[in-house]
Amino acid sequence: MNDLNNNLQQSPSQEDNKSEYNKNQNKKSSYRGWLYFAMVLILIIVVLGALDKFGVFKSPEQKQQQKVEEFIAETGPWYAVFLTSGQVYFGKLENIESQYPVLRDIYYLQIQQQVQPQLPVQNQEGDGETQVIPAPQPQPPRLTLIKFGTELHRPKDYMRINRDHILYWQELSPDSQVVQAIARYKEEQSNQ
């Protein structure tokens, strides 16, 4: 009979142990659920960050601007050097404090104009009247960026400039059309 009483007395404590065990299991399961959720969330954030870094979410203009900024970061600042002769050169300016600063990786602008404008043409009709056909409107001059060293005499791609002939120089910003054109030119050259 004592054994029966002992069993009866143990039963409630076993049930308590089982319910406590189930509570612990539920807590562990809940903890694992949050842990998995946190890991998935972190993974999503990392993937989105990587996609953003590679420019998946950027417009073509933003991608081009990012390329130019990376180009400047790799190559350093670009300068416009204005000379007393009226010429302007773009490139990498070195030894700025020297009497003969050096400009490397040089580009310049060339103006392309229509050589000879078209003159008005007279058209005679069958009834003897002369009709003047007006000349087309002249096109505005077109600027083209030229790589220094591509001229007929093939100079080397650096220039020592007497400081007395420099009016001033300016550092170009990444959104400069000149820097963007240089970056595109260099990208095209590297793809060839």
Secondary structure as UniProt FT lines:
FT   HELIX           2..53
FT   TURN            54..57
FT   HELIX           60..75
FT   STRAND          79..83
FT   TURN            84..85
FT   STRAND          88..94
FT   TURN            96..97
FT   STRAND          102..112
FT   STRAND          121..124
FT   TURN            126..127
FT   STRAND          130..133
FT   STRAND          142..147
FT   TURN            148..149
FT   TURN            152..153
FT   STRAND          158..160
FT   HELIX           163..165
FT   STRAND          166..171
FT   TURN            174..175
FT   HELIX           177..191
//
